[in-house]
Amino acid sequence: MGEKIKISAESGEFEGLKFENYLEFRGIKYARASRWEYPEIIENHGSIYDACNFGACSYQRRSFEDDEKCNAFYHREFRKGIEFTYSEDCLFLNIWAPENKKDCPVIVYIHGGSFTGGSSNEGHISGKRFALDGVIFISLNYRLGPFGFCSHPELTADGACGNFGLFDQIAALKWIKRNISAFGGNPEKITLMGQSAGALSVDILLSSDEGKGLFSSAVMLSGAGLQRTVAKPEAPEKTRKFWDKIVKNAGVGSVGELKEVDEKTLFYAWSDACKADKMSFLHTMPVKDGKIITDNSLSLNTIPDLPIILGVTVTDMMPVVLEAVTKKYAEKCKNHKNACYVYNFDRLLPGDNSGAWHGCDLLYAFSTLENNWRPFEKTDFEISKKMHDMLCAFAFTGNPNCEGIPRWEGGGKKPLHFCENTYVGKWRTDRFLRNTFGNKGAKF
């Protein structure tokens, strides 16, 4: 543990940890919310806030079952040896900041997990290296699964229905915007970054009136454009039968009564309903809530003119689908003043035959290879440095080109390939097709 250090911000005084040349503030509560109510941003914490320990993450499957058994692959990759706490009171964020710096660019990271799992302090997530390079890095928790994305129409309030987890993300961004200058950050230079469900979240906030002005550039890995094309959000009314089934499974008579059941009862009532419905994943995702997502907000024609990076791994989930969606997304941005940059992560990770699996590029981008069990080689650390430096350059300037990588132009036709000999070139559609139908990399 580092030395204790205090910082005064708009929302109060925070006691965090000082390490060599960087600071950490863990588990800062940015908002409060009761079940299926929209978050209330914490304007003032009152007394000195202890920000030396990570906060709870949202209830999810691993809250109630052995993660090593129910999600063995990702447990080994991202969570083994780490202790987590779980609660519905889970609206916390973590800040890694350079020491004695001002007006630093900021990266805010939204984790993935199909909107049903994940947390902000898993082993692959760290802002240490960013802080050492002059970039503030923030990760955050938000409500998941039945706690964050219940969309029963009877929950409609203030002109919106569901998407509690998305409203949490917006609350976090508003808290950051108000307070980050005290930690050395520039509130006008915030890059919003997400992977998988986090990428879908970023894409939603890009085109939402609720997200306007809260960030100035975006990074979306393994997910951008999916909800604009192949997985369009439903109207809450279409999810009614699914959530009515959960009410029945919980042994109660109404959504109002379901709101009062304990967390485990709610989780397994939802889990059982998911098992009985092959399309259940669509019912526990963002919906057309009427406020963040409207009928037209996720058209491909509503992508705003911001600097954007899109990334896909070569053995990603349904990689050929992601290739097509990513190309289409970048094509829609071609007339923007700000470029949309695309990369492919082509390095097949050492240690087994899982290839470049869904989410593996985060280990490289966040410079956290040493937190993983794999026998990484010199090449892996070289790729990691290139990816990390690319993100830092993007955070500073809105352009990812930097020393160590080939000149990279915007557009979807010739992505930058991070691999043994990083290069700019055409998509390897043959590999994407092969990996789509014989994929050993997508683990759940």
C-alpha positions as CSV (number, residue, x, y, z in Angstrom):
1,M,0.0,0.0,0.0
2,G,1.2,3.5,-0.7
3,E,1.2,6.6,1.6
4,K,-2.0,8.4,2.4
5,I,-2.7,11.6,0.5
6,K,-5.7,14.0,0.5
7,I,-7.2,16.0,-2.3
8,S,-10.0,18.5,-2.1
9,A,-12.6,18.5,-4.9
10,E,-16.0,20.0,-5.6
11,S,-17.7,17.0,-3.9
12,G,-15.5,16.9,-0.9
13,E,-12.1,15.8,0.5
14,F,-10.8,12.4,-0.6
15,E,-8.0,10.4,1.0
16,G,-6.3,8.1,-1.4
17,L,-2.9,6.5,-1.9
18,K,0.4,7.9,-3.2
19,F,2.8,5.7,-5.0
20,E,6.0,6.6,-6.9
21,N,4.9,9.3,-9.3
22,Y,1.2,8.5,-9.4
23,L,-1.9,8.5,-7.2
24,E,-4.8,6.1,-6.7
25,F,-8.3,6.9,-5.4
26,R,-10.3,3.8,-5.1
27,G,-14.0,3.1,-4.5
28,I,-15.3,6.7,-4.7
29,K,-19.1,6.6,-4.6
30,Y,-20.4,8.8,-7.4
31,A,-24.1,8.3,-6.9
32,R,-26.7,6.4,-4.9
33,A,-29.8,4.6,-6.1
34,S,-32.4,2.2,-4.7
35,R,-33.5,-0.8,-6.8
36,W,-34.9,0.2,-10.1
37,E,-34.6,3.9,-9.3
38,Y,-32.5,6.3,-11.3
39,P,-29.2,7.4,-9.7
40,E,-28.8,10.5,-7.6
41,I,-25.4,12.0,-8.0
42,I,-23.6,12.7,-4.8
43,E,-22.9,16.4,-4.7
44,N,-21.0,16.5,-1.4
45,H,-19.6,13.6,0.6
46,G,-19.4,15.7,3.8
47,S,-16.5,14.4,5.9
48,I,-13.2,13.1,4.5
49,Y,-13.9,10.2,2.1
50,D,-11.8,7.1,2.5
51,A,-10.7,6.2,-1.1
52,C,-8.1,3.6,-0.3
53,N,-10.2,0.4,-1.1
54,F,-12.2,-0.7,-4.1
55,G,-15.9,-0.5,-3.8
56,A,-18.5,-3.2,-4.3
57,C,-19.6,-4.3,-7.8
58,S,-23.1,-5.2,-8.9
59,Y,-24.5,-8.6,-8.0
60,Q,-23.9,-11.2,-10.8
61,R,-23.6,-14.9,-11.2
62,R,-20.2,-15.1,-9.4
63,S,-21.8,-13.4,-6.4
64,F,-23.6,-16.6,-5.6
65,E,-21.6,-19.3,-7.3
66,D,-17.9,-20.4,-7.6
67,D,-16.6,-18.2,-10.4
68,E,-13.8,-20.7,-11.1
69,K,-16.4,-23.3,-12.0
70,C,-19.2,-21.2,-13.6
71,N,-16.8,-19.0,-15.7
72,A,-13.5,-20.8,-15.6
73,F,-11.9,-19.1,-18.7
74,Y,-12.3,-15.5,-17.7
75,H,-11.8,-16.3,-14.0
76,R,-8.3,-17.5,-14.9
77,E,-7.6,-14.6,-17.3
78,F,-9.0,-11.7,-15.2
79,R,-10.1,-12.6,-11.7
80,K,-8.0,-15.4,-10.1
81,G,-6.6,-14.4,-6.7
82,I,-8.7,-11.1,-6.5
83,E,-11.3,-10.6,-3.9
84,F,-14.5,-8.8,-4.8
85,T,-17.5,-7.6,-2.8
86,Y,-21.0,-7.4,-4.2
87,S,-24.0,-5.1,-3.5
88,E,-26.8,-3.3,-5.1
89,D,-25.0,-0.2,-3.6
90,C,-22.3,-0.5,-6.3
91,L,-21.9,2.9,-7.9
92,F,-18.2,3.4,-7.3
93,L,-15.3,4.6,-9.5
94,N,-11.5,4.4,-9.3
95,I,-9.0,7.1,-10.4
96,W,-5.4,6.7,-11.3
97,A,-3.7,10.1,-11.7
98,P,-0.3,11.5,-12.3
99,E,1.3,13.3,-9.3
100,N,1.5,17.1,-9.5
101,K,0.1,17.5,-13.0
102,K,-2.7,19.7,-14.3
103,D,-5.0,19.6,-17.4
104,C,-4.2,16.0,-18.1
105,P,-6.4,14.1,-20.6
106,V,-8.8,11.6,-19.1
107,I,-9.8,8.1,-20.2
108,V,-13.0,6.8,-18.6
109,Y,-13.4,3.0,-19.0
110,I,-16.7,1.1,-19.0
111,H,-16.2,-2.6,-18.5
112,G,-17.9,-5.4,-20.6
113,G,-19.7,-8.5,-19.5
114,S,-22.9,-8.7,-21.6
115,F,-24.5,-6.2,-19.3
116,T,-24.8,-9.0,-16.7
117,G,-21.2,-9.4,-15.3
118,G,-17.9,-7.7,-14.8
119,S,-16.4,-5.1,-12.5
120,S,-14.0,-2.1,-12.5
121,N,-11.1,-3.7,-10.6
122,E,-10.4,-7.0,-12.4
123,G,-6.8,-8.0,-13.0
124,H,-6.6,-6.6,-16.5
125,I,-7.8,-3.1,-15.5
126,S,-5.3,-0.7,-14.1
127,G,-4.5,2.9,-14.8
128,K,-1.0,2.9,-13.3
129,R,0.8,3.0,-16.7
130,F,-1.5,5.7,-18.0
131,A,-0.9,7.9,-14.9
132,L,2.9,7.5,-15.3
133,D,2.5,8.7,-18.9
134,G,0.4,11.8,-18.0
135,V,-3.1,10.4,-18.6
136,I,-5.8,10.1,-15.9
137,F,-7.5,6.7,-16.1
138,I,-10.9,6.0,-14.5
139,S,-12.9,2.8,-14.2
140,L,-16.4,2.5,-12.9
141,N,-19.0,0.1,-11.7
142,Y,-22.7,0.2,-12.8
143,R,-25.7,-1.9,-12.1
144,L,-25.9,-5.2,-14.1
145,G,-28.4,-7.9,-15.1
146,P,-31.8,-7.7,-13.4
147,F,-30.5,-5.0,-11.1
148,G,-29.5,-2.6,-13.9
149,F,-31.6,-3.6,-16.9
150,C,-35.1,-4.5,-15.8
151,S,-37.4,-3.0,-18.3
152,H,-40.9,-4.0,-17.3
153,P,-43.2,-1.2,-18.6
154,E,-44.7,-0.7,-15.2
155,L,-41.4,0.7,-14.0
156,T,-41.8,3.7,-16.3
157,A,-41.0,7.0,-14.4
158,D,-40.0,10.5,-15.4
159,G,-40.6,9.6,-19.1
160,A,-38.1,6.7,-19.1
161,C,-38.2,3.0,-18.6
162,G,-35.3,0.7,-17.7
163,N,-31.6,1.3,-18.6
164,F,-30.7,2.0,-15.0
165,G,-27.1,0.9,-15.7
166,L,-26.8,3.4,-18.5
167,F,-28.1,6.2,-16.3
168,D,-25.4,5.1,-13.8
169,Q,-22.7,5.6,-16.4
170,I,-24.1,9.1,-17.2
171,A,-24.1,9.9,-13.5
172,A,-20.5,8.9,-13.2
173,L,-19.5,11.0,-16.2
174,K,-21.3,14.0,-14.7
175,W,-19.5,13.4,-11.4
176,I,-16.2,13.2,-13.2
177,K,-16.8,16.3,-15.2
178,R,-17.5,18.2,-12.0
179,N,-14.6,16.9,-10.0
180,I,-11.7,15.7,-12.2
181,S,-9.9,19.0,-12.4
182,A,-9.0,18.6,-8.6
183,F,-7.3,15.4,-9.5
184,G,-5.3,17.1,-12.3
185,G,-7.6,16.3,-15.2
186,N,-9.0,18.4,-18.0
187,P,-12.9,18.1,-18.0
188,E,-13.0,19.2,-21.6
189,K,-10.6,16.3,-22.7
190,I,-12.4,13.1,-21.7
191,T,-12.1,10.0,-23.8
192,L,-14.9,7.5,-23.1
193,M,-13.7,3.9,-23.7
194,G,-15.5,0.6,-23.5
195,Q,-15.2,-3.1,-24.5
196,S,-18.0,-5.5,-25.5
197,A,-21.1,-4.3,-23.5
198,G,-18.9,-1.3,-22.5
199,A,-18.4,-0.5,-26.2
200,L,-22.2,-0.8,-26.8
201,S,-22.7,1.6,-23.9
202,V,-20.2,4.1,-25.3
203,D,-22.0,3.9,-28.7
204,I,-25.3,4.5,-27.1
205,L,-24.0,7.5,-25.2
206,L,-22.4,8.9,-28.3
207,S,-25.7,9.5,-30.0
208,S,-27.8,10.3,-26.9
209,D,-28.8,13.8,-25.9
210,E,-28.1,12.6,-22.3
211,G,-24.4,12.0,-23.2
212,K,-23.7,15.2,-25.1
213,G,-20.9,17.3,-23.7
214,L,-19.7,14.7,-21.3
215,F,-16.8,13.4,-23.4
216,S,-14.9,14.5,-26.5
217,S,-13.6,11.3,-28.1
218,A,-14.5,7.6,-27.9
219,V,-12.8,4.1,-28.1
220,M,-15.0,1.1,-28.7
221,L,-13.6,-2.4,-28.7
222,S,-15.5,-5.5,-29.8
223,G,-19.0,-4.1,-30.0
224,A,-19.4,-0.8,-31.7
225,G,-22.4,-0.6,-34.1
226,L,-24.0,-3.9,-33.0
227,Q,-27.0,-2.1,-31.5
228,R,-27.3,0.1,-34.6
229,T,-27.5,-3.0,-36.9
230,V,-27.9,-6.6,-35.8
231,A,-29.0,-6.2,-32.1
232,K,-31.3,-3.2,-32.1
233,P,-32.9,-2.3,-28.7
234,E,-36.4,-3.4,-28.1
235,A,-39.3,-1.4,-26.8
236,P,-40.0,-2.1,-23.1
237,E,-43.4,-3.5,-23.9
238,K,-41.7,-6.3,-25.8
239,T,-39.9,-7.4,-22.6
240,R,-43.1,-7.5,-20.5
241,K,-43.7,-11.2,-20.7
242,F,-40.1,-12.0,-19.8
243,W,-40.2,-9.9,-16.7
244,D,-43.7,-11.2,-15.8
245,K,-42.1,-14.6,-15.9
246,I,-39.5,-13.4,-13.4
247,V,-42.2,-12.1,-11.1
248,K,-43.8,-15.6,-11.2
249,N,-40.5,-17.3,-10.6
250,A,-39.8,-15.2,-7.5
251,G,-43.2,-16.2,-6.1
252,V,-44.6,-12.7,-5.9
253,G,-47.6,-11.1,-7.5
254,S,-46.3,-7.9,-9.1
255,V,-43.2,-5.9,-10.1
256,G,-43.7,-3.8,-7.1
257,E,-43.4,-6.9,-4.9
258,L,-40.4,-8.1,-6.9
259,K,-38.7,-4.8,-6.1
260,E,-38.7,-5.9,-2.4
261,V,-37.4,-9.5,-2.7
262,D,-33.8,-10.2,-1.6
263,E,-31.0,-10.1,-4.1
264,K,-30.5,-13.9,-4.5
265,T,-34.2,-14.5,-5.1
266,L,-34.3,-11.9,-7.8
267,F,-31.1,-13.1,-9.4
268,Y,-32.2,-16.7,-9.7
269,A,-35.8,-15.8,-10.7
270,W,-34.1,-13.9,-13.6
271,S,-31.6,-16.7,-14.3
272,D,-34.3,-19.3,-14.5
273,A,-36.2,-17.1,-16.9
274,C,-33.1,-16.7,-19.1
275,K,-32.6,-20.5,-19.3
276,A,-36.2,-20.9,-20.5
277,D,-35.9,-18.3,-23.3
278,K,-33.3,-18.6,-26.0
279,M,-33.6,-14.8,-26.8
280,S,-33.5,-13.7,-23.2
281,F,-30.2,-11.8,-23.7
282,L,-32.2,-9.2,-25.7
283,H,-34.5,-8.7,-22.7
284,T,-31.7,-7.8,-20.2
285,M,-30.0,-5.2,-22.4
286,P,-30.5,-1.6,-23.1
287,V,-34.0,-0.8,-24.4
288,K,-35.7,2.1,-26.1
289,D,-36.3,3.9,-22.8
290,G,-37.5,7.1,-24.3
291,K,-34.7,9.2,-22.9
292,I,-31.3,7.8,-23.5
293,I,-32.4,5.6,-26.4
294,T,-35.2,6.8,-28.7
295,D,-36.5,5.4,-32.0
296,N,-33.9,7.3,-34.0
297,S,-31.0,7.8,-31.7
298,L,-29.1,4.6,-32.8
299,S,-29.4,5.1,-36.6
300,L,-26.1,4.8,-38.4
301,N,-26.7,8.4,-39.5
302,T,-26.5,9.8,-36.0
303,I,-22.9,9.0,-35.2
304,P,-21.5,12.4,-34.1
305,D,-18.3,13.9,-35.5
306,L,-15.8,13.0,-32.7
307,P,-12.5,11.2,-32.9
308,I,-13.2,7.5,-32.7
309,I,-11.2,4.3,-32.4
310,L,-12.8,0.9,-33.2
311,G,-11.1,-2.4,-32.3
312,V,-11.7,-6.1,-33.1
313,T,-9.7,-9.2,-32.2
314,V,-9.1,-11.9,-34.8
315,T,-10.8,-14.6,-32.8
316,D,-13.4,-12.4,-31.3
317,M,-17.1,-13.3,-30.7
318,M,-18.5,-13.9,-34.2
319,P,-15.5,-12.1,-35.8
320,V,-16.9,-12.0,-39.3
321,V,-20.0,-10.2,-38.0
322,L,-17.9,-7.7,-36.1
323,E,-15.8,-7.2,-39.2
324,A,-18.8,-6.3,-41.2
325,V,-20.4,-4.0,-38.6
326,T,-17.1,-2.3,-37.9
327,K,-16.4,-1.6,-41.6
328,K,-19.9,-0.2,-42.0
329,Y,-19.5,2.0,-38.9
330,A,-16.2,3.5,-40.1
331,E,-17.7,4.0,-43.6
332,K,-20.5,6.1,-42.1
333,C,-17.8,8.3,-40.5
334,K,-15.7,8.8,-43.6
335,N,-17.1,12.3,-44.3
336,H,-16.5,13.5,-40.7
337,K,-13.8,16.0,-40.0
338,N,-12.5,13.7,-37.2
339,A,-11.3,10.4,-38.4
340,C,-12.6,7.0,-37.3
341,Y,-9.6,4.7,-36.8
342,V,-9.9,0.9,-36.9
343,Y,-7.5,-1.8,-35.6
344,N,-7.4,-5.5,-35.7
345,F,-5.7,-7.4,-32.8
346,D,-4.0,-10.3,-34.6
347,R,-1.6,-11.6,-32.0
348,L,-2.5,-15.2,-31.0
349,L,-1.7,-15.3,-27.2
350,P,0.8,-17.8,-26.0
351,G,0.0,-20.5,-23.5
352,D,-2.9,-22.3,-25.2
353,N,-4.8,-22.4,-28.5
354,S,-7.5,-19.8,-27.6
355,G,-6.0,-17.4,-30.1
356,A,-6.8,-13.7,-29.8
357,W,-9.9,-14.2,-27.7
358,H,-12.6,-11.7,-26.9
359,G,-11.2,-9.0,-24.5
360,C,-7.5,-10.1,-24.7
361,D,-6.4,-6.8,-26.3
362,L,-7.2,-5.1,-23.0
363,L,-4.2,-6.8,-21.3
364,Y,-2.0,-5.1,-23.9
365,A,-3.8,-1.7,-24.1
366,F,-3.7,-1.4,-20.3
367,S,-0.2,-2.7,-19.9
368,T,-1.2,-5.4,-17.5
369,L,0.4,-8.5,-19.1
370,E,2.2,-9.1,-15.8
371,N,-1.1,-9.7,-14.1
372,N,-1.9,-12.7,-16.3
373,W,-0.7,-16.3,-16.1
374,R,0.3,-16.6,-19.7
375,P,4.0,-17.0,-20.7
376,F,4.2,-13.7,-22.6
377,E,7.2,-13.1,-24.7
378,K,9.2,-10.0,-25.7
379,T,6.9,-9.6,-28.7
380,D,3.9,-9.3,-26.5
381,F,5.4,-6.5,-24.4
382,E,6.4,-4.7,-27.6
383,I,2.8,-4.9,-28.9
384,S,1.5,-3.8,-25.5
385,K,3.7,-0.7,-25.6
386,K,2.5,0.2,-29.1
387,M,-1.1,-0.2,-28.1
388,H,-0.7,1.8,-24.8
389,D,1.2,4.6,-26.5
390,M,-1.5,4.7,-29.2
391,L,-4.2,5.2,-26.6
392,C,-2.2,7.9,-24.8
393,A,-1.6,9.8,-28.1
394,F,-5.3,9.6,-28.8
395,A,-6.2,10.9,-25.4
396,F,-3.9,13.8,-25.8
397,T,-4.6,14.8,-29.4
398,G,-7.6,12.8,-30.8
399,N,-5.1,11.2,-33.2
400,P,-3.7,7.7,-32.3
401,N,-0.6,8.0,-34.5
402,C,2.6,7.9,-32.5
403,E,6.2,6.7,-32.6
404,G,6.5,3.0,-33.0
405,I,3.5,2.3,-35.2
406,P,3.1,2.7,-39.0
407,R,1.2,5.7,-40.2
408,W,-2.4,5.0,-39.8
409,E,-5.2,6.7,-41.6
410,G,-8.9,6.7,-40.7
411,G,-11.4,4.5,-42.3
412,G,-12.4,0.8,-42.2
413,K,-10.7,-0.5,-45.3
414,K,-7.2,-0.8,-44.0
415,P,-7.0,-1.3,-40.3
416,L,-3.9,-1.2,-38.2
417,H,-2.9,-4.8,-37.3
418,F,-1.3,-5.3,-33.9
419,C,0.8,-8.4,-34.2
420,E,4.4,-9.7,-34.4
421,N,5.1,-7.2,-37.2
422,T,2.5,-4.5,-36.7
423,Y,1.3,-3.2,-40.1
424,V,-1.5,-1.4,-41.9
425,G,-3.3,-3.5,-44.4
426,K,-6.6,-5.1,-45.5
427,W,-8.8,-7.1,-43.3
428,R,-7.9,-10.8,-43.1
429,T,-11.5,-11.8,-43.9
430,D,-10.4,-15.4,-44.5
431,R,-9.2,-15.7,-40.9
432,F,-12.3,-14.0,-39.6
433,L,-14.5,-16.4,-41.4
434,R,-12.5,-19.4,-40.3
435,N,-12.5,-18.2,-36.7
436,T,-16.3,-17.5,-36.8
437,F,-17.1,-21.2,-37.5
438,G,-14.2,-22.8,-35.6
439,N,-13.8,-20.3,-32.8
440,K,-11.8,-21.4,-29.8
441,G,-11.4,-17.9,-28.5
442,A,-14.8,-16.7,-27.5
443,K,-15.3,-18.0,-23.9
444,F,-18.2,-17.2,-21.6
